[in-house]
Amino acid sequence: MLDHVSVAVLNLRTSADAYEKVLDAAGLRRLVDQPATVGFGKNYPEFWLNARPNLKPLPSDTGIHICLRVLDEDAVRAFHAEAIKAGWKDAGAPGPRQAAMTVYYAAFVQDPDGNKLEAATFPRKA
């Protein structure tokens, strides 16, 4: 089980402001704000941004991405819209996706540093 995830960003202040709006759709809020790190979460920091002033952007095809489970399709669309408004790259517009075991609804974005994020909601069992 995962406890938290950390991503490196070139400009912590700019990234934290954008991530604050994007992560709000996933129900995560800014909980920790220090000079070299910012933590977001529901009750404790689950998602961290770490300042890396010499960071080179990641290539778009690293194969690594972080998926955040969100409440519903509206949250997926809000996540995607906020990311695009922040100038992030669209890596997959909101819509249905076929997973190994079910269909789900998701969107993919890539921040200016190359970190790829997904917001996804899964059908509820009847």
DSSP file (Angstrom, degrees, kcal/mol; ACC not computed):
  #  RESIDUE AA STRUCTURE BP1 BP2  ACC     N-H-->O    O-->H-N    N-H-->O    O-->H-N    TCO  KAPPA ALPHA  PHI   PSI    X-CA   Y-CA   Z-CA
    1    1 A M              0   0    0      0, 0.0     2,-0.2     0, 0.0     0, 0.0   0.000 360.0 360.0 360.0 137.3    0.0    0.0    0.0
    2    2 A L        -     0   0    0      1,-0.1     3,-0.1     3,-0.0     0, 0.0  -0.577 360.0-175.0 -83.1 144.7    1.3    3.4   -0.9
    3    3 A D        -     0   0    0      1,-0.4     2,-0.3    -2,-0.2    -1,-0.1   0.779  66.2 -17.7-102.8 -44.0    1.6    6.1    1.8
    4    4 A H        -     0   0    0      2,-0.0    -1,-0.4    43,-0.0     2,-0.4  -0.981  52.2-138.9-158.5 166.2    2.7    9.1   -0.3
    5    5 A V  E     -a   47   0A   0     41,-2.4    43,-3.2    -2,-0.3     2,-0.4  -0.978  13.3-160.2-131.0 142.5    4.1   10.2   -3.6
    6    6 A S  E     -a   48   0A   0     -2,-0.4     2,-0.4    41,-0.2    43,-0.2  -0.976   5.3-171.2-124.4 139.7    6.7   12.9   -4.3
    7    7 A V  E     -a   49   0A   0     41,-2.3    43,-2.7    -2,-0.4     2,-0.3  -0.965  21.5-124.4-127.2 148.4    7.4   14.6   -7.6
    8    8 A A  E     -a   50   0A   0     -2,-0.4     2,-0.3    41,-0.2    43,-0.2  -0.703  27.7-175.3 -91.2 140.1   10.3   17.0   -8.5
    9    9 A V  E     -a   51   0A   0     41,-2.4    43,-2.7    -2,-0.3     3,-0.3  -0.987  26.9-142.0-136.1 146.8    9.5   20.4   -9.9
   10   10 A L  S    S+     0   0    0     -2,-0.3     2,-0.7     1,-0.3    -1,-0.1   0.941  97.7  31.7 -70.9 -49.6   11.8   23.2  -11.2
   11   11 A N     >  -     0   0    0      1,-0.2     4,-2.6    40,-0.1    -1,-0.3  -0.888  69.4-171.2-116.1 100.2    9.9   26.1   -9.7
   12   12 A L  H  > S+     0   0    0     -2,-0.7     4,-3.1    -3,-0.3     5,-0.2   0.898  82.6  48.7 -60.8 -45.8    8.2   25.1   -6.4
   13   13 A R  H  > S+     0   0    0      2,-0.2     4,-1.9     1,-0.2    -1,-0.2   0.941 115.5  42.8 -63.9 -48.2    6.1   28.3   -5.9
   14   14 A T  H  > S+     0   0    0      1,-0.2     4,-1.8     2,-0.2    -1,-0.2   0.927 118.1  46.3 -63.2 -45.1    4.7   28.3   -9.4
   15   15 A S  H  X S+     0   0    0     -4,-2.6     4,-3.5     1,-0.2     5,-0.3   0.913 109.9  53.3 -64.6 -42.9    4.1   24.6   -9.4
   16   16 A A  H  X S+     0   0    0     -4,-3.1     4,-2.2    -5,-0.3    -1,-0.2   0.894 108.2  50.6 -61.8 -40.0    2.5   24.6   -6.0
   17   17 A D  H  X S+     0   0    0     -4,-1.9     4,-1.1    -5,-0.2    -1,-0.2   0.913 115.5  42.0 -64.8 -41.8    0.0   27.3   -7.0
   18   18 A A  H  X S+     0   0    0     -4,-1.8     4,-2.2     1,-0.2     3,-0.4   0.935 114.4  50.6 -69.4 -46.5   -1.0   25.3  -10.1
   19   19 A Y  H  X S+     0   0    0     -4,-3.5     4,-3.4     1,-0.2     5,-0.3   0.851 102.1  63.0 -60.8 -34.1   -1.1   22.0   -8.3
   20   20 A E  H  X S+     0   0    0     -4,-2.2     4,-0.9    -5,-0.3    -1,-0.2   0.916 109.4  39.4 -57.8 -43.2   -3.3   23.5   -5.6
   21   21 A K  H  X S+     0   0    0     -4,-1.1     4,-0.6    -3,-0.4    -2,-0.2   0.902 118.6  47.1 -72.9 -41.9   -6.0   24.1   -8.1
   22   22 A V  H >< S+     0   0    0     -4,-2.2     3,-0.9     1,-0.2     4,-0.3   0.922 113.8  46.4 -67.3 -44.6   -5.5   20.8  -10.0
   23   23 A L  H ><>S+     0   0    0     -4,-3.4     5,-2.1     1,-0.2     3,-1.3   0.704  94.2  77.1 -74.0 -19.1   -5.4   18.6   -6.9
   24   24 A D  H ><5S+     0   0    0     -4,-0.9     3,-1.7    -5,-0.3    -1,-0.2   0.864  87.9  60.3 -57.4 -35.3   -8.5   20.3   -5.4
   25   25 A A  T <<5S+     0   0    0     -3,-0.9    46,-0.4    -4,-0.6    -1,-0.3   0.771 103.6  50.7 -63.3 -25.3  -10.6   18.3   -7.8
   26   26 A A  T < 5S-     0   0    0     -3,-1.3    -1,-0.3    -4,-0.3    -2,-0.2   0.349 123.5-106.6 -92.9   5.5   -9.2   15.1   -6.2
   27   27 A G  T < 5S+     0   0    0     -3,-1.7     2,-0.4     1,-0.3    -3,-0.2   0.680  77.2 134.4  80.1  17.2  -10.0   16.4   -2.7
   28   28 A L      < -     0   0    0     -5,-2.1     2,-0.3    -8,-0.1    -1,-0.3  -0.851  32.3-172.2-103.1 135.5   -6.4   17.2   -1.8
   29   29 A R  E     -B   41   0A   0     12,-2.8    12,-2.3    -2,-0.4     2,-0.4  -0.848  36.4 -89.2-122.4 161.0   -5.6   20.5   -0.2
   30   30 A R  E     +B   40   0A   0     -2,-0.3    10,-0.3    10,-0.2     3,-0.1  -0.547  50.5 160.1 -70.8 121.7   -2.3   22.2    0.7
   31   31 A L  E     +     0   0A   0      8,-3.1     2,-0.4    -2,-0.4     9,-0.2   0.687  61.2  37.0-113.7 -31.1   -1.3   21.0    4.2
   32   32 A V  E     +B   39   0A   0      7,-1.9     7,-2.1     2,-0.0     2,-0.4  -0.990  56.1 179.1-129.7 133.1    2.5   21.7    4.4
   33   33 A D  E     +B   38   0A   0     -2,-0.4     5,-0.2     5,-0.2    -3,-0.0  -0.862  17.7 154.9-138.0 100.8    4.3   24.7    2.8
   34   34 A Q  E >   -B   37   0A   0      3,-2.9     3,-0.6    -2,-0.4    -2,-0.0  -0.755  56.5 -96.0-121.2 167.9    8.1   24.8    3.4
   35   35 A P  T 3  S+     0   0    0      0, 0.0   -23,-0.1     0, 0.0   -22,-0.1   0.816 120.9  21.9 -56.5 -34.1   10.9   26.4    1.5
   36   36 A A  T 3  S+     0   0    0      1,-0.2    15,-2.4   -24,-0.1     2,-0.3   0.377 126.0  37.9-117.3   3.8   11.8   23.3   -0.5
   37   37 A T  E <   -BC  34  50A   0     -3,-0.6    -3,-2.9    13,-0.2     2,-0.4  -0.994  51.8-164.5-155.8 147.1    8.7   21.1   -0.3
   38   38 A V  E     -BC  33  49A   0     11,-2.1    11,-2.8    -2,-0.3     2,-0.4  -1.000  14.9-156.1-133.3 131.5    4.9   21.5   -0.4
   39   39 A G  E     -BC  32  48A   0     -7,-2.1    -8,-3.1    -2,-0.4    -7,-1.9  -0.911   6.7-169.8-115.0 136.5    2.6   18.7    0.7
   40   40 A F  E     +BC  30  47A   0      7,-3.1     6,-2.8    -2,-0.4     7,-2.5  -0.901  24.7 123.0-118.4 147.9   -1.1   18.1   -0.3
   41   41 A G  E     -BC  29  45A   0    -12,-2.3   -12,-2.8    -2,-0.3    -2,-0.0  -0.982  61.0-103.1-176.6-173.5   -3.5   15.7    1.2
   42   42 A K  S    S-     0   0    0      2,-0.6    -1,-0.1    -2,-0.3   -15,-0.0   0.861 111.9 -11.4 -94.1 -54.7   -6.9   15.1    2.8
   43   43 A N  S    S+     0   0    0      1,-0.5    -2,-0.1    -3,-0.1   -15,-0.0   0.589 140.8  12.5-119.5 -23.4   -5.8   14.6    6.4
   44   44 A Y  S    S-     0   0    0     -4,-0.1    -2,-0.6   -12,-0.0    -1,-0.5  -0.958 100.6 -72.9-148.3 159.7   -2.0   14.3    6.1
   45   45 A P  E     + C   0  41A   0      0, 0.0    -4,-0.3     0, 0.0     3,-0.1  -0.409  53.8 157.5 -65.0 117.4    0.4   15.0    3.1
   46   46 A E  E     +     0   0A   0     -6,-2.8   -41,-2.4    -2,-0.4     2,-0.4   0.587  66.5  46.0-109.2 -21.6   -0.1   12.2    0.5
   47   47 A F  E    S-aC   5  40A   0     -7,-2.5    -7,-3.1   -43,-0.2     2,-0.4  -0.979  72.1-169.7-132.4 118.0    1.3   14.1   -2.5
   48   48 A W  E     -aC   6  39A   0    -43,-3.2   -41,-2.3    -2,-0.4     2,-0.5  -0.850  15.3-156.0-113.7 142.8    4.5   16.1   -2.3
   49   49 A L  E     -aC   7  38A   0    -11,-2.8   -11,-2.1    -2,-0.4     2,-0.5  -0.971  17.0-163.5-108.4 130.9    6.2   18.6   -4.6
   50   50 A N  E     -aC   8  37A   0    -43,-2.7   -41,-2.4    -2,-0.5   -13,-0.2  -0.969  20.2-120.3-120.5 127.9    9.9   18.9   -4.0
   51   51 A A  E     +a    9   0A   0    -15,-2.4   -41,-0.2    -2,-0.5   -40,-0.1  -0.443  31.5 173.0 -66.7 128.9   12.0   21.8   -5.4
   52   52 A R    >   -     0   0    0    -43,-2.7     3,-2.3    -2,-0.2    -1,-0.1  -0.753   9.1-172.6-134.7  86.1   14.8   20.7   -7.8
   53   53 A P  T 3  S+     0   0    0      0, 0.0   -43,-0.1     0, 0.0    -1,-0.1   0.672  85.2  46.7 -59.2 -19.6   16.3   24.0   -9.1
   54   54 A N  T 3  S+     0   0    0      2,-0.1   -44,-0.1     0, 0.0     2,-0.1   0.194  83.0 140.6-105.4  15.3   18.4   22.1  -11.7
   55   55 A L    <   -     0   0    0     -3,-2.3    -3,-0.0   -46,-0.1   -45,-0.0  -0.318  40.9-151.1 -63.9 135.3   15.7   19.8  -12.9
   56   56 A K        -     0   0    0     -2,-0.1    -2,-0.1     1,-0.0    -1,-0.0  -0.895  35.3 -98.1-100.1 136.9   15.5   19.1  -16.6
   57   57 A P        -     0   0    0      0, 0.0    57,-0.2     0, 0.0    56,-0.1  -0.223  39.4-115.2 -56.2 142.8   12.0   18.3  -17.9
   58   58 A L        -     0   0    0     55,-2.4     2,-0.1     1,-0.1    -3,-0.0  -0.464  33.1-102.6 -73.9 148.9   11.1   14.6  -18.2
   59   59 A P    >   -     0   0    0      0, 0.0     3,-1.0     0, 0.0    -1,-0.1  -0.394  29.4-117.8 -67.6 154.6   10.5   13.3  -21.7
   60   60 A S  T 3  S+     0   0    0      1,-0.3     3,-0.3     2,-0.1    -2,-0.0   0.637 108.6  57.4 -70.3 -12.5    6.8   12.7  -22.4
   61   61 A D  T 3   +     0   0    0      1,-0.2    -1,-0.3     2,-0.1    -3,-0.0  -0.109  60.6 122.6-112.7  37.1    7.3    9.0  -22.9
   62   62 A T    <   -     0   0    0     -3,-1.0    -1,-0.2    52,-0.2     3,-0.1   0.778  69.6-133.5 -67.1 -24.4    8.8    8.0  -19.5
   63   63 A G        +     0   0    0     -3,-0.3     2,-0.5     1,-0.3    -1,-0.1   0.391  69.0 116.7  85.4  -4.2    6.0    5.5  -19.0
   64   64 A I        +     0   0    0      2,-0.0    52,-0.4    53,-0.0     2,-0.3  -0.833  32.9 153.7-101.4 133.1    5.6    6.7  -15.4
   65   65 A H        -     0   0    0     -2,-0.5     2,-0.5    -3,-0.1    52,-0.2  -0.986  35.3-130.9-150.6 161.2    2.4    8.4  -14.3
   66   66 A I  E     -d  117   0B   0     50,-2.4    52,-2.7    -2,-0.3     2,-0.5  -0.955  18.9-153.6-115.1 127.6    0.5    8.9  -11.0
   67   67 A C  E     -d  118   0B   0     -2,-0.5     2,-0.5    50,-0.2    52,-0.2  -0.889   4.2-162.2-105.5 128.2   -3.2    8.2  -10.9
   68   68 A L  E     -d  119   0B   0     50,-3.4    52,-2.4    -2,-0.5     2,-0.5  -0.933  16.8-135.3-107.1 125.5   -5.4   10.0   -8.4
   69   69 A R  E     -d  120   0B   0     -2,-0.5     2,-0.2    50,-0.2    52,-0.2  -0.695  28.0-169.8 -82.4 127.8   -8.8    8.4   -7.7
   70   70 A V        -     0   0    0     50,-2.8    52,-0.3    -2,-0.5   -44,-0.1  -0.707  30.9-109.3-116.6 168.2  -11.5   11.0   -7.7
   71   71 A L  S    S-     0   0    0    -46,-0.4     2,-0.3    -2,-0.2    51,-0.1   0.887  83.1 -22.0 -66.3 -44.3  -15.2   11.0   -6.7
   72   72 A D  S  > S-     0   0    0     49,-0.1     4,-1.6     1,-0.1     3,-0.3  -0.891  73.2 -78.8-157.6-178.7  -16.9   11.2  -10.0
   73   73 A E  H  > S+     0   0    0     -2,-0.3     4,-2.5     1,-0.2     5,-0.2   0.837 122.4  59.6 -64.1 -34.0  -16.8   12.2  -13.7
   74   74 A D  H  > S+     0   0    0      1,-0.2     4,-2.4     2,-0.2    -1,-0.2   0.899 104.6  50.4 -60.5 -39.6  -17.3   15.9  -12.8
   75   75 A A  H  > S+     0   0    0     -3,-0.3     4,-2.5     2,-0.2    -1,-0.2   0.872 108.4  52.4 -66.8 -37.0  -14.1   15.8  -10.7
   76   76 A V  H  X S+     0   0    0     -4,-1.6     4,-2.3     2,-0.2    -2,-0.2   0.941 111.8  46.1 -61.5 -47.4  -12.2   14.2  -13.6
   77   77 A R  H  X S+     0   0    0     -4,-2.5     4,-2.7     1,-0.2    -2,-0.2   0.894 112.8  49.7 -64.5 -39.6  -13.4   17.0  -15.9
   78   78 A A  H  X S+     0   0    0     -4,-2.4     4,-2.5     2,-0.2     5,-0.2   0.913 110.1  51.3 -64.7 -43.1  -12.5   19.7  -13.2
   79   79 A F  H  X S+     0   0    0     -4,-2.5     4,-2.0     2,-0.2    -2,-0.2   0.938 113.9  43.9 -56.3 -50.5   -9.0   18.2  -12.7
   80   80 A H  H  X S+     0   0    0     -4,-2.3     4,-2.4     1,-0.2     5,-0.2   0.919 113.1  50.8 -64.1 -45.6   -8.4   18.3  -16.5
   81   81 A A  H  X S+     0   0    0     -4,-2.7     4,-2.5     1,-0.2    -1,-0.2   0.906 110.7  48.4 -61.6 -43.3   -9.8   21.8  -17.0
   82   82 A E  H  X S+     0   0    0     -4,-2.5     4,-1.7     2,-0.2    -1,-0.2   0.889 111.5  50.7 -64.8 -39.2   -7.7   23.3  -14.1
   83   83 A A  H  <>S+     0   0    0     -4,-2.0     5,-2.6    -5,-0.2     4,-0.3   0.926 112.2  45.7 -64.9 -44.3   -4.5   21.6  -15.5
   84   84 A I  H ><5S+     0   0    0     -4,-2.4     3,-1.6     1,-0.2    -2,-0.2   0.909 110.7  53.5 -65.3 -41.2   -5.2   22.9  -19.0
   85   85 A K  H 3<5S+     0   0    0     -4,-2.5    -1,-0.2     1,-0.3    -2,-0.2   0.836 105.6  55.3 -61.1 -32.5   -5.9   26.4  -17.6
   86   86 A A  T 3<5S-     0   0    0     -4,-1.7    -1,-0.3    -5,-0.2    -2,-0.2   0.488 125.6-103.7 -79.1  -3.0   -2.6   26.2  -15.7
   87   87 A G  T < 5S+     0   0    0     -3,-1.6    -3,-0.2    -4,-0.3    -2,-0.1   0.606  70.6 149.0  91.8  12.3   -0.8   25.6  -19.1
   88   88 A W      < -     0   0    0     -5,-2.6     2,-0.3    -6,-0.2    -1,-0.2  -0.374  52.3 -98.7 -76.8 160.8   -0.2   21.9  -18.6
   89   89 A K  E     -E  110   0B   0     21,-2.5    21,-2.1    -2,-0.1     2,-0.6  -0.605  28.8-123.3 -82.3 135.6   -0.2   19.5  -21.6
   90   90 A D  E     +E  109   0B   0     -2,-0.3    19,-0.2    19,-0.2     3,-0.1  -0.697  33.7 171.6 -75.4 119.5   -3.3   17.5  -22.4
   91   91 A A  E    S-     0   0B   0     17,-2.2    18,-0.2    -2,-0.6    -1,-0.1   0.215  74.0  -8.3-114.3  11.9   -2.2   13.9  -22.4
   92   92 A G  E    S-E  108   0B   0     16,-0.7    16,-2.9   -12,-0.0    -1,-0.3  -0.117  75.2-126.1 155.0 103.4   -5.7   12.4  -22.7
   93   93 A A  E     -     0   0B   0     14,-0.2    13,-0.2     1,-0.2   -16,-0.1  -0.131  47.6 -75.8 -62.1 157.7   -9.0   14.3  -22.5
   94   94 A P  E    S+     0   0B   0      0, 0.0    13,-0.2     0, 0.0    -1,-0.2  -0.276  81.5 107.7 -55.6 135.1  -11.7   13.2  -20.1
   95   95 A G  E     -E  106   0B   0     11,-1.7    11,-2.5    -3,-0.1     2,-0.1  -0.955  68.8 -53.7 171.5 174.3  -13.5   10.2  -21.3
   96   96 A P  E     -E  105   0B   0      0, 0.0     2,-0.3     0, 0.0     9,-0.3  -0.417  47.9-169.1 -71.2 145.7  -14.2    6.4  -20.8
   97   97 A R  E     -E  104   0B   0      7,-3.5     7,-2.5    -2,-0.1     2,-0.7  -0.956  21.1-127.3-131.9 150.7  -11.2    4.1  -20.8
   98   98 A Q  E     -E  103   0B   0     -2,-0.3     5,-0.2     5,-0.2     2,-0.1  -0.895  30.1-175.1-101.1 114.4  -10.9    0.3  -21.0
   99   99 A A        -     0   0    0      3,-2.9     0, 0.0    -2,-0.7     0, 0.0  -0.365  44.7 -90.2 -94.1-179.1   -8.8   -1.1  -18.1
  100  100 A A  S    S+     0   0    0      1,-0.2     3,-0.1    -2,-0.1    -1,-0.0   0.843 122.7  16.2 -61.5 -33.7   -7.8   -4.7  -17.7
  101  101 A M  S    S+     0   0    0      1,-0.2     2,-0.3     0, 0.0    -1,-0.2   0.525 128.8   7.2-122.0  -8.1  -10.9   -5.5  -15.6
  102  102 A T        -     0   0    0      2,-0.0    -3,-2.9    20,-0.0     2,-0.4  -0.988  69.6 -99.3-163.3 165.8  -13.4   -2.7  -16.1
  103  103 A V  E     +E   98   0B   0     -2,-0.3     2,-0.3    -5,-0.2    -5,-0.2  -0.792  45.9 174.2 -89.8 140.1  -14.3    0.5  -18.0
  104  104 A Y  E     -E   97   0B   0     -7,-2.5    -7,-3.5    -2,-0.4     2,-0.5  -0.874  30.6-115.1-139.8 173.4  -13.5    3.7  -16.1
  105  105 A Y  E     +EF  96 121B   0     16,-2.4    16,-2.6    -2,-0.3     2,-0.3  -0.955  46.9 146.3-117.4 128.5  -13.6    7.4  -16.7
  106  106 A A  E     -EF  95 120B   0    -11,-2.5   -11,-1.7    -2,-0.5     2,-0.3  -0.955  32.9-150.5-155.1 168.0  -10.3    9.4  -16.7
  107  107 A A  E     - F   0 119B   0     12,-1.8    12,-2.2    -2,-0.3     2,-0.4  -0.981  14.4-149.0-143.2 151.1   -8.2   12.2  -18.0
  108  108 A F  E     +EF  92 118B   0    -16,-2.9   -17,-2.2    -2,-0.3   -16,-0.7  -0.957  17.3 171.5-124.6 140.2   -4.4   12.6  -18.3
  109  109 A V  E     -EF  90 117B   0      8,-2.8     8,-2.8    -2,-0.4     2,-0.4  -0.946  20.7-144.9-140.4 162.1   -2.2   15.7  -18.1
  110  110 A Q  E     -EF  89 116B   0    -21,-2.1   -21,-2.5    -2,-0.3     6,-0.2  -0.993  18.2-137.6-131.4 126.2    1.5   16.4  -17.9
  111  111 A D    >   -     0   0    0      4,-2.6     3,-2.1    -2,-0.4   -24,-0.0  -0.224  36.9 -93.9 -75.2 171.3    2.9   19.3  -15.9
  112  112 A P  T 3  S+     0   0    0      0, 0.0    -1,-0.1     0, 0.0  -103,-0.0   0.706 125.7  55.8 -61.1 -19.7    5.6   21.7  -17.2
  113  113 A D  T 3  S-     0   0    0    -56,-0.1   -55,-2.4     2,-0.1  -105,-0.1   0.464 122.6-102.8 -91.5  -1.8    8.3   19.5  -15.6
  114  114 A G  S <  S+     0   0    0     -3,-2.1     2,-0.4     1,-0.3   -52,-0.2   0.455  71.1 145.7  97.5   1.4    7.1   16.3  -17.4
  115  115 A N        -     0   0    0   -107,-0.1    -4,-2.6   -50,-0.0     2,-0.5  -0.607  39.4-145.7 -74.3 126.8    5.2   14.7  -14.5
  116  116 A K  E     - F   0 110B   0    -52,-0.4   -50,-2.4    -2,-0.4     2,-0.3  -0.831  18.8-175.9-100.5 127.5    2.2   12.8  -15.8
  117  117 A L  E     -dF  66 109B   0     -8,-2.8    -8,-2.8    -2,-0.5     2,-0.4  -0.910   8.8-164.7-122.1 149.0   -1.0   12.7  -13.7
  118  118 A E  E     -dF  67 108B   0    -52,-2.7   -50,-3.4    -2,-0.3     2,-0.5  -0.982   7.5-156.6-128.1 141.6   -4.3   10.9  -14.2
  119  119 A A  E     +dF  68 107B   0    -12,-2.2   -12,-1.8    -2,-0.4     2,-0.3  -0.987  25.6 176.6-113.2 130.9   -7.6   11.5  -12.5
  120  120 A A  E     -dF  69 106B   0    -52,-2.4   -50,-2.8    -2,-0.5     2,-0.4  -0.985  21.7-167.8-139.5 145.4   -9.9    8.5  -12.6
  121  121 A T  E     - F   0 105B   0    -16,-2.6   -16,-2.4    -2,-0.3   -50,-0.1  -0.994  15.4-151.3-129.7 141.2  -13.2    7.4  -11.3
  122  122 A F        -     0   0    0     -2,-0.4   -18,-0.1   -52,-0.3    -2,-0.0  -0.815  28.6 -94.9-113.4 148.6  -14.4    3.8  -11.4
  123  123 A P        -     0   0    0      0, 0.0     2,-0.3     0, 0.0    -1,-0.1  -0.300  41.1-120.7 -62.2 144.3  -18.0    2.5  -11.6
  124  124 A R        -     0   0    0      1,-0.1     2,-0.2     2,-0.0     0, 0.0  -0.645  27.0-109.9 -86.0 142.9  -19.6    1.7   -8.3
  125  125 A K              0   0    0     -2,-0.3    -1,-0.1     1,-0.1     0, 0.0  -0.500 360.0 360.0 -70.4 137.7  -20.8   -1.8   -7.7
  126  126 A A              0   0    0     -2,-0.2    -1,-0.1    -3,-0.0    -2,-0.0   0.468 360.0 360.0 -76.8 360.0  -24.6   -2.1   -7.6
